[in-house]
Amino acid sequence: MSTNAQQRLAFAAKVPIVLQSFPRLQSRKGPAGLERFDDEARFLRSWLERPLVTGAVTPSGKLLARTMASYVDPRVPGPVLELGPGTGPVTQALIRRGVAEDRLVLVEYNPDFCKLLKRRFPKAAIVQGDAYDLREALREVLREPAAATVSSLPLFTKPMEVRLSLLQDAHDLMHPGAPFIQFTYAVVPPLPTRGADYTASGSNRVWLNLPPARVWVYRRRAGSPKRDRPKGLDAASLSAGVDSPSRT
């Protein structure tokens, strides 16, 4: 053995070995953590059963939900429509944004999610129906123009004509210039950014969401024509104000 090796061994024998202990991270299995885990499990189960309907494997993250809600102005009168709310992360963000819970109209196709939303948001109007047939779904509920539409629908699972029809229906049901807010995981927008009767703008990509997402906002151009007014939303009901919506 070399002299240098002998010196290193002798030094090591004199130095005590210290095993440093680090504080254990607190468990995140509190009520909020368990609720989040349950929501993710519900989404995964729903996606496995109906992937083209649910569209996402997990609920929207808090930062993405806040970004979507930031485009809603709580001062604009009228109900706020949410399409495909799932377990309610964007709904919660809208309430934190300042939108009163009793102004929310949540259109959800999944009956299990509807029951969950009813428990979490008892003052909101929960409509179990097909958001792609928006006029029929809201025929007995909407009594005045909406202030905004917030959508988490998986638009890329539908043909372009269906997406554009949904956008036009939503614009018909809202105040002029009110936003149709849609998020997407894709690198391209879910609807064309150049439309004859609407404008489009996109947010920065929300990198902290998993997977990263972007929010697109579509507003009808001033003077663009509406389609036939849906049943239940006539001039008399518009001038009379909001009736108590029917709920499931």
LUMVOZA-323491 format. One record per residue (C-alpha): residue in three letters; x, y, z; residue number from 1. Coordinates in Angstrom, 1 decimal, decimal comma, always signed. Last residue first. Layout:
! LUMVOZA-323491
(atom 'ALA'; (X; Y; Z); NUM)
...
//
This chain:
! LUMVOZA-323491
(atom 'THR'; (-81,4; +19,0; -11,4); 248)
(atom 'ARG'; (-82,1; +22,7; -11,5); 247)
(atom 'SER'; (-84,6; +25,0; -13,0); 246)
(atom 'PRO'; (-83,5; +28,5; -13,2); 245)
(atom 'SER'; (-85,0; +31,2; -11,0); 244)
(atom 'ASP'; (-86,1; +33,9; -13,4); 243)
(atom 'VAL'; (-83,6; +36,5; -14,6); 242)
(atom 'GLY'; (-84,7; +39,8; -16,1); 241)
(atom 'ALA'; (-88,1; +40,9; -17,5); 240)
(atom 'SER'; (-86,6; +42,5; -20,5); 239)
(atom 'LEU'; (-85,0; +39,3; -21,6); 238)
(atom 'SER'; (-88,1; +37,3; -20,9); 237)
(atom 'ALA'; (-90,2; +39,5; -23,1); 236)
(atom 'ALA'; (-87,7; +39,6; -25,9); 235)
(atom 'ASP'; (-87,6; +35,8; -26,2); 234)
(atom 'LEU'; (-85,1; +33,3; -24,7); 233)
(atom 'GLY'; (-87,4; +30,3; -24,0); 232)
(atom 'LYS'; (-86,9; +29,0; -27,5); 231)
(atom 'PRO'; (-83,6; +29,8; -29,1); 230)
(atom 'ARG'; (-83,4; +33,1; -31,1); 229)
(atom 'ASP'; (-82,8; +32,3; -34,8); 228)
(atom 'ARG'; (-79,2; +32,8; -35,8); 227)
(atom 'LYS'; (-77,4; +36,0; -34,9); 226)
(atom 'PRO'; (-75,9; +38,5; -37,3); 225)
(atom 'SER'; (-72,4; +40,1; -36,8); 224)
(atom 'GLY'; (-72,8; +43,8; -36,1); 223)
(atom 'ALA'; (-70,0; +44,0; -33,6); 222)
(atom 'ARG'; (-67,6; +41,1; -33,9); 221)
(atom 'ARG'; (-68,3; +38,1; -31,7); 220)
(atom 'ARG'; (-65,7; +37,3; -29,1); 219)
(atom 'TYR'; (-63,4; +34,2; -28,9); 218)
(atom 'VAL'; (-60,9; +33,7; -26,1); 217)
(atom 'TRP'; (-58,3; +31,0; -26,2); 216)
(atom 'VAL'; (-56,5; +29,5; -23,2); 215)
(atom 'ARG'; (-53,3; +27,6; -23,5); 214)
(atom 'ALA'; (-52,2; +24,3; -21,8); 213)
(atom 'PRO'; (-49,2; +22,5; -20,4); 212)
(atom 'PRO'; (-50,0; +18,9; -19,5); 211)
(atom 'LEU'; (-49,9; +19,2; -16,6); 210)
(atom 'ASN'; (-50,3; +22,9; -15,8); 209)
(atom 'LEU'; (-47,1; +24,7; -14,8); 208)
(atom 'TRP'; (-46,5; +25,6; -18,5); 207)
(atom 'VAL'; (-49,6; +27,7; -18,9); 206)
(atom 'ARG'; (-49,0; +28,8; -22,5); 205)
(atom 'ASN'; (-49,4; +32,5; -22,9); 204)
(atom 'SER'; (-53,0; +33,5; -23,6); 203)
(atom 'GLY'; (-54,7; +33,4; -27,0); 202)
(atom 'SER'; (-56,9; +35,9; -28,8); 201)
(atom 'ALA'; (-59,7; +35,4; -31,3); 200)
(atom 'THR'; (-62,1; +37,7; -33,1); 199)
(atom 'TYR'; (-65,5; +36,8; -34,4); 198)
(atom 'ASP'; (-67,9; +37,1; -37,4); 197)
(atom 'ALA'; (-65,7; +36,4; -40,4); 196)
(atom 'GLY'; (-63,3; +34,3; -38,4); 195)
(atom 'ARG'; (-59,6; +34,3; -38,2); 194)
(atom 'THR'; (-58,2; +32,5; -35,2); 193)
(atom 'PRO'; (-59,6; +29,2; -36,4); 192)
(atom 'LEU'; (-61,1; +27,1; -33,6); 191)
(atom 'PRO'; (-59,3; +24,6; -31,3); 190)
(atom 'PRO'; (-56,1; +26,7; -31,5); 189)
(atom 'VAL'; (-52,9; +24,9; -32,4); 188)
(atom 'VAL'; (-50,2; +23,7; -29,9); 187)
(atom 'ALA'; (-52,8; +21,4; -28,4); 186)
(atom 'TYR'; (-53,5; +21,2; -24,6); 185)
(atom 'THR'; (-56,6; +23,4; -25,1); 184)
(atom 'PHE'; (-58,6; +25,9; -23,1); 183)
(atom 'GLN'; (-61,8; +27,6; -24,2); 182)
(atom 'ILE'; (-63,3; +31,0; -23,2); 181)
(atom 'PHE'; (-66,3; +32,3; -25,2); 180)
(atom 'PRO'; (-66,2; +36,0; -24,3); 179)
(atom 'ALA'; (-69,0; +38,6; -24,4); 178)
(atom 'GLY'; (-68,8; +41,0; -27,3); 177)
(atom 'PRO'; (-72,6; +41,3; -27,6); 176)
(atom 'HIS'; (-74,2; +39,8; -24,5); 175)
(atom 'MET'; (-74,5; +36,0; -24,6); 174)
(atom 'LEU'; (-76,9; +33,3; -25,9); 173)
(atom 'ASP'; (-76,1; +33,9; -29,6); 172)
(atom 'HIS'; (-72,4; +33,9; -28,9); 171)
(atom 'ALA'; (-72,8; +30,4; -27,3); 170)
(atom 'ASP'; (-74,8; +29,2; -30,3); 169)
(atom 'GLN'; (-72,1; +30,5; -32,7); 168)
(atom 'LEU'; (-69,3; +28,9; -30,8); 167)
(atom 'LEU'; (-71,2; +25,6; -30,7); 166)
(atom 'SER'; (-71,8; +25,7; -34,4); 165)
(atom 'LEU'; (-68,1; +26,4; -35,0); 164)
(atom 'ARG'; (-67,1; +23,4; -33,0); 163)
(atom 'VAL'; (-69,7; +21,2; -34,8); 162)
(atom 'GLU'; (-68,4; +22,4; -38,2); 161)
(atom 'MET'; (-64,9; +21,6; -37,2); 160)
(atom 'PRO'; (-65,6; +18,0; -36,5); 159)
(atom 'LYS'; (-65,6; +17,0; -32,8); 158)
(atom 'THR'; (-62,9; +15,2; -30,7); 157)
(atom 'PHE'; (-60,7; +18,4; -31,0); 156)
(atom 'LEU'; (-63,3; +20,3; -28,9); 155)
(atom 'PRO'; (-62,6; +18,4; -25,7); 154)
(atom 'LEU'; (-65,0; +20,6; -23,6); 153)
(atom 'SER'; (-63,5; +22,8; -20,9); 152)
(atom 'SER'; (-65,6; +25,8; -21,8); 151)
(atom 'VAL'; (-66,3; +29,1; -20,1); 150)
(atom 'THR'; (-69,1; +31,1; -21,5); 149)
(atom 'ALA'; (-69,6; +34,7; -20,5); 148)
(atom 'ALA'; (-72,1; +37,3; -19,3); 147)
(atom 'ALA'; (-75,1; +35,4; -20,4); 146)
(atom 'PRO'; (-78,1; +37,0; -22,1); 145)
(atom 'GLU'; (-81,4; +36,6; -20,1); 144)
(atom 'ARG'; (-83,8; +33,8; -19,2); 143)
(atom 'LEU'; (-81,6; +30,7; -19,6); 142)
(atom 'VAL'; (-83,0; +27,6; -17,9); 141)
(atom 'GLU'; (-85,8; +26,0; -19,9); 140)
(atom 'ARG'; (-84,0; +26,1; -23,3); 139)
(atom 'LEU'; (-80,5; +25,7; -21,8); 138)
(atom 'ALA'; (-79,8; +22,1; -23,0); 137)
(atom 'GLU'; (-81,8; +22,7; -26,2); 136)
(atom 'ARG'; (-79,8; +25,7; -27,2); 135)
(atom 'LEU'; (-76,5; +24,2; -26,2); 134)
(atom 'ASP'; (-76,7; +21,0; -28,3); 133)
(atom 'TYR'; (-72,9; +20,6; -28,1); 132)
(atom 'ALA'; (-73,3; +21,1; -24,4); 131)
(atom 'ASP'; (-75,2; +17,8; -24,2); 130)
(atom 'GLY'; (-77,2; +17,6; -21,0); 129)
(atom 'GLN'; (-77,3; +17,5; -17,2); 128)
(atom 'VAL'; (-77,9; +21,1; -16,2); 127)
(atom 'ILE'; (-76,7; +22,1; -12,7); 126)
(atom 'ALA'; (-77,9; +25,6; -11,7); 125)
(atom 'ALA'; (-75,5; +26,9; -9,0); 124)
(atom 'LYS'; (-76,6; +27,4; -5,4); 123)
(atom 'PRO'; (-75,7; +23,8; -4,3); 122)
(atom 'PHE'; (-72,1; +24,1; -5,6); 121)
(atom 'ARG'; (-70,2; +21,2; -4,1); 120)
(atom 'ARG'; (-73,1; +18,8; -3,6); 119)
(atom 'LYS'; (-74,7; +19,6; -6,9); 118)
(atom 'LEU'; (-71,3; +19,4; -8,6); 117)
(atom 'LEU'; (-70,8; +15,8; -7,3); 116)
(atom 'LYS'; (-74,2; +14,8; -8,6); 115)
(atom 'CYS'; (-73,5; +16,3; -12,0); 114)
(atom 'PHE'; (-70,1; +14,6; -12,1); 113)
(atom 'ASP'; (-71,8; +11,3; -11,7); 112)
(atom 'PRO'; (-74,4; +12,1; -14,4); 111)
(atom 'ASN'; (-71,6; +12,9; -17,0); 110)
(atom 'TYR'; (-73,0; +15,4; -19,6); 109)
(atom 'GLU'; (-72,3; +18,6; -17,7); 108)
(atom 'VAL'; (-73,8; +22,1; -18,3); 107)
(atom 'LEU'; (-73,1; +24,3; -15,3); 106)
(atom 'VAL'; (-75,1; +27,6; -15,0); 105)
(atom 'LEU'; (-73,4; +29,9; -12,5); 104)
(atom 'ARG'; (-75,1; +33,1; -11,3); 103)
(atom 'ASP'; (-76,1; +31,4; -8,0); 102)
(atom 'GLU'; (-72,4; +31,0; -7,2); 101)
(atom 'ALA'; (-71,7; +34,7; -7,4); 100)
(atom 'VAL'; (-68,8; +35,5; -9,7); 99)
(atom 'GLY'; (-66,1; +37,2; -7,8); 98)
(atom 'ARG'; (-62,9; +35,6; -9,2); 97)
(atom 'ARG'; (-63,0; +33,2; -6,3); 96)
(atom 'ILE'; (-66,3; +32,0; -7,6); 95)
(atom 'LEU'; (-64,9; +31,6; -11,1); 94)
(atom 'ALA'; (-61,9; +29,6; -9,7); 93)
(atom 'GLN'; (-64,2; +27,2; -8,0); 92)
(atom 'THR'; (-66,1; +26,6; -11,2); 91)
(atom 'VAL'; (-62,8; +26,1; -13,0); 90)
(atom 'PRO'; (-61,9; +23,3; -10,5); 89)
(atom 'GLY'; (-65,5; +21,9; -10,6); 88)
(atom 'THR'; (-65,5; +18,1; -10,8); 87)
(atom 'GLY'; (-66,2; +18,0; -14,6); 86)
(atom 'PRO'; (-67,2; +21,6; -15,6); 85)
(atom 'GLY'; (-68,0; +20,5; -19,2); 84)
(atom 'LEU'; (-69,5; +23,8; -20,3); 83)
(atom 'GLU'; (-69,7; +26,7; -17,9); 82)
(atom 'LEU'; (-72,2; +29,4; -18,5); 81)
(atom 'VAL'; (-72,1; +32,7; -16,5); 80)
(atom 'PRO'; (-75,5; +34,2; -15,8); 79)
(atom 'GLY'; (-76,3; +37,8; -16,4); 78)
(atom 'PRO'; (-74,8; +41,2; -15,6); 77)
(atom 'VAL'; (-71,2; +42,2; -16,4); 76)
(atom 'ARG'; (-69,4; +43,2; -13,2); 75)
(atom 'PRO'; (-67,9; +39,7; -12,7); 74)
(atom 'ASP'; (-65,7; +40,2; -15,8); 73)
(atom 'VAL'; (-64,7; +36,7; -17,0); 72)
(atom 'TYR'; (-61,2; +36,5; -18,7); 71)
(atom 'SER'; (-59,5; +35,8; -15,3); 70)
(atom 'ALA'; (-61,6; +32,7; -14,9); 69)
(atom 'MET'; (-59,6; +30,9; -17,6); 68)
(atom 'THR'; (-56,3; +31,8; -16,1); 67)
(atom 'ARG'; (-57,5; +30,9; -12,6); 66)
(atom 'ALA'; (-58,5; +27,4; -13,9); 65)
(atom 'LEU'; (-55,1; +27,0; -15,6); 64)
(atom 'LEU'; (-53,3; +27,9; -12,4); 63)
(atom 'LYS'; (-55,5; +25,6; -10,3); 62)
(atom 'GLY'; (-54,9; +22,6; -12,6); 61)
(atom 'SER'; (-57,7; +21,3; -14,9); 60)
(atom 'PRO'; (-59,0; +17,9; -13,9); 59)
(atom 'THR'; (-57,1; +14,8; -15,0); 58)
(atom 'VAL'; (-57,3; +12,3; -17,9); 57)
(atom 'ALA'; (-58,9; +14,8; -20,3); 56)
(atom 'GLY'; (-61,4; +14,3; -23,2); 55)
(atom 'THR'; (-64,4; +13,3; -21,0); 54)
(atom 'VAL'; (-66,7; +12,6; -24,0); 53)
(atom 'LEU'; (-64,2; +11,1; -26,5); 52)
(atom 'PRO'; (-62,6; +9,0; -23,7); 51)
(atom 'ARG'; (-65,8; +7,5; -22,4); 50)
(atom 'GLU'; (-65,2; +4,6; -20,0); 49)
(atom 'LEU'; (-61,4; +5,2; -19,6); 48)
(atom 'TRP'; (-61,9; +8,9; -19,4); 47)
(atom 'SER'; (-64,6; +8,6; -16,7); 46)
(atom 'ARG'; (-62,3; +6,4; -14,6); 45)
(atom 'LEU'; (-59,4; +8,8; -15,1); 44)
(atom 'PHE'; (-61,6; +11,7; -14,2); 43)
(atom 'ARG'; (-63,0; +10,1; -11,1); 42)
(atom 'ALA'; (-59,5; +9,1; -9,9); 41)
(atom 'GLU'; (-58,3; +12,6; -10,5); 40)
(atom 'ASP'; (-61,2; +14,0; -8,5); 39)
(atom 'ASP'; (-60,6; +11,5; -5,6); 38)
(atom 'PHE'; (-56,9; +12,5; -5,5); 37)
(atom 'ARG'; (-57,8; +16,2; -5,4); 36)
(atom 'GLU'; (-60,3; +15,5; -2,6); 35)
(atom 'LEU'; (-57,7; +13,5; -0,7); 34)
(atom 'GLY'; (-55,2; +16,4; -1,0); 33)
(atom 'ALA'; (-57,8; +18,9; +0,2); 32)
(atom 'PRO'; (-58,9; +16,8; +3,2); 31)
(atom 'GLY'; (-55,3; +16,0; +4,2); 30)
(atom 'LYS'; (-53,2; +13,3; +2,5); 29)
(atom 'ARG'; (-50,4; +15,8; +1,7); 28)
(atom 'SER'; (-48,0; +14,2; +4,2); 27)
(atom 'GLN'; (-45,5; +16,5; +5,7); 26)
(atom 'LEU'; (-42,0; +16,1; +4,4); 25)
(atom 'ARG'; (-39,7; +14,3; +6,8); 24)
(atom 'PRO'; (-37,0; +16,5; +8,4); 23)
(atom 'PHE'; (-33,5; +15,4; +7,3); 22)
(atom 'SER'; (-31,2; +13,2; +9,4); 21)
(atom 'GLN'; (-27,5; +13,5; +8,9); 20)
(atom 'LEU'; (-25,4; +10,3; +9,5); 19)
(atom 'VAL'; (-22,1; +11,4; +10,9); 18)
(atom 'ILE'; (-19,1; +9,1; +10,6); 17)
(atom 'PRO'; (-16,4; +10,1; +13,1); 16)
(atom 'VAL'; (-13,0; +11,1; +11,7); 15)
(atom 'LYS'; (-10,0; +9,4; +13,3); 14)
(atom 'ALA'; (-10,2; +6,3; +11,2); 13)
(atom 'ALA'; (-10,6; +8,3; +8,1); 12)
(atom 'PHE'; (-7,3; +10,1; +8,7); 11)
(atom 'ALA'; (-5,4; +6,8; +9,1); 10)
(atom 'LEU'; (-7,0; +5,5; +5,9); 9)
(atom 'ARG'; (-5,9; +8,6; +4,0); 8)
(atom 'GLN'; (-2,3; +8,4; +5,4); 7)
(atom 'GLN'; (-2,0; +4,7; +4,4); 6)
(atom 'ALA'; (-3,2; +5,5; +0,9); 5)
(atom 'ASN'; (-0,7; +8,3; +0,5); 4)
(atom 'THR'; (+2,2; +6,0; +1,7); 3)
(atom 'SER'; (+1,4; +3,4; -0,9); 2)
(atom 'MET'; (+0,0; +0,0; +0,0); 1)
//
